[in-house]
């Protein structure tokens, strides 16, 4: 078994997320100790994103790191454990809203499409949308 970063890097559906993690300087965090739960958007999840917004985020390493940290929480949490919560604090500091049963769980507007991928330093879940902190989402909606 490998760490979160190495395991996710082997999944072709997550290549955009992995590039973002590397560009944002968070690969070492997801390779490191501690227990984390990450939520990785598929490559297709980025297609629905306005290009100018994605460019603005990826051109600013601090914004990019914040967006990535919004996809990671402390602790190793299965969908069954997440189902018992209404919200969870991310490493970025904002909260993700949690709704639905483990088989159809939603985090904000994203649905978990492949749950509970276990790794040496935690686990990850694959989601169908990019998660945005509320402040960024409000700015995006003004742009679009």
N, C-alpha and C positions, 0 to 999 in steps of 0.2 A: 504494500500500500504506500502511496506517495502523499505529499502534502497537497493542500488545496490548489496552489498555483500550478504545480507539476501535473496534477490529475486533470485539471481544466484545460491546460495547454494541449493535451492529447486529443481533445474533442474539437473537431473541425467546425462545429456549429458555434463555437465560442471564440473564434480567432479575433474578432473585433474587440470583444471584451478583454481578452488577454493583451492585445496591443494597447488598449487604454490603461490597463493596470500597469504595464511596463512604462508607458509614457508619463503616467501620473506618479511614478516612483513608489508604487505600493506592492511590487512583486515580492520584495523581501518580507514585508508584513505577512503576506499570504503563504510564504515559505517557512515563516518563523514559528516559534513556540506559541503556547497559549492555545486556547480553543476559540475558533471563529466559525461563524456561519455566514457564507457569502451567497448572494443572489446574482447569478450571471445571466444577463440578457443574451438571447441568441443573436447571431449576425443580422437576421431579418428584423429584429426589434429596432435596430438602428436606422432601417430604411424609412420608417414612419417619422423620423426626426427631421425637422427643418434643417437643411444643410448649413445655413448661416449660423444657427444656434449651436450646432455641433462644432462648427469651426471656432466659434467664439470660446467655447468651453475647452476644446483641445489645444487652442493657442495659448491658454493661460494655465500653466501647470498647477497653480494653487486651486483654481476652479475645478480642474480635472480631478485633482486629488480629492477634493470635497465631494464631487459627484461619485467617485469610486467608493469613498468611505461611507457614502449613503447606501451602498449596496452590501455593507458588511456589518454584522453585529457581533458582540462579544458572546462567547459560549457556543457549545455544540448543540444545535437545536433541530430536532426532526420536525416534520410537518405536524405530527401528532402533538408535540410539545408546543409548537407555535399556535395550534388551534385553541389552546387554553388561554391565549392572550388576546387582548384587543388592540394592542400597539406594542412596539418595541423600539428602544433607543438604538440608533445606529452609531458607528464610530465617528460619523460626521457631526453628531450631536442632535439632529432632528429625529423625529419618530416616523416609523412606518405604521400605517393602519393595517390590521390583520382582520380578514373576514373569511367566513366559509369553513367547511369541513376539510380535513387533510386531503381528500381526493380532488377538491376543487378550490383550493386556497388562493386567496387574492391578497396581494400586498399593494396598498393604494390601488392603482388601476392595472397592475400586472398580475397575471395568473401563473402559478407554478405549473410548468408543463412536464418537468421531470424532477421529482423530489428525492431528497435523502441520499445524496452521493457522498459516501463516507470517505474520509481522508485521515491521515495521521494527526493532523492538527485541527480537526473539526470536520465540517461538511459543507456542501453547497447544494443549491437548488437552481435549476434552470428556469428562467422566467421569459415571458413573451413580450415584455415591454421594458424600456429603459426607465428606471426610477429617478425622479427628480425631486430634490428638496423643495418644500413648498415655496420658498422665496424665489428660487430659480423658475419653478413652474409658473408662477404668477407673471414673471418677466417674459417667459416664452409665450404665454397666451396673449400678451400685449403685442408681441412682435408678429405673431401669426395672424 
